[in-house]
Amino acid sequence: MIEVGLTGWGDHDYIYPPGTRPGEKLEVYSSHFPIVEVDASFYAVQPVKNYKKWIDQTPERFSFIVKAYQGITGHQRGEIPFSSIHEMFKAYVESVKEVKESNKLGMILCQFPPWFDCTKENVAYLRFVREKLAAFPCALEFRHQSWFSPELKDKTLQFMKEEEWIHSICDEPQIEEGSVPMVLHPTHDNKTLVRLHGRNREAWKRPVKGKKWREVRYLYDYSTEELRDCFEKIRGLENHSRNVYVLFNNNSGGHAAPNAKQFLKLAGISYEGLAPRQISLFDDDLET
């Protein structure tokens, strides 16, 4: 099964009727898509009450892909706001446990930064992270090409399989060492993650002067042919992994939601069990 969604639910104006309040957006979102990536968990370990609220706002068949806290993946600049790394993991586990117990946890996404290259020390750290998060399904996403270099690619994939890492496969510009190729190789029989970051080569390569990095890096509108090509590649993953989760992350210009809708239409995919949706006379363009 292919499950399609977006990264976050706050910024996708394309799917929200005028007047939708911030607190209503997740419920409306869950009438369109069956999965969502939780980005807030990357910036801070979320209080359990937040997860409880999000769980209550979504239908039974809905799933969350929860991003690992930045202190876990090495993005944190400076000291982590915990007395030790063990306390940090304990706090994160207690936080996300609520989602697992509700049967709405698709996976935890551990996305490592571009400077996290393939070394013995980093391999050991990945084993440590997997041990600390052993109670959860976990996806692993690299941002350094060394993991998939010709001499290390097979070893990386075998390591992920042995450690029960779900492969987070990326579609992104191929620029220098800070990006990875689209390696269409599941490492988990039950789950595979695909994240579509767009193909904005210039913005991926370097910051654009006078603009915030994230505002331009994910500024991309997939063409119909590109979406069709992505679907053909993603469909092939189902032969090796029962559930394929697809997230559109190209939302700097608001393209993620319409691209996801177009992808569903091209693929002939529709979902049952989503939240009820109120349809107006002007909603035809939102239908898949």
Summary of the structure (lengths in Angstrom):
residues: 288
radius of gyration: 18.5
end to end distance: 16.8
largest distance: 58.7
contacts: 868
relative contact order: 0.16
helix: 39%
strand: 16%
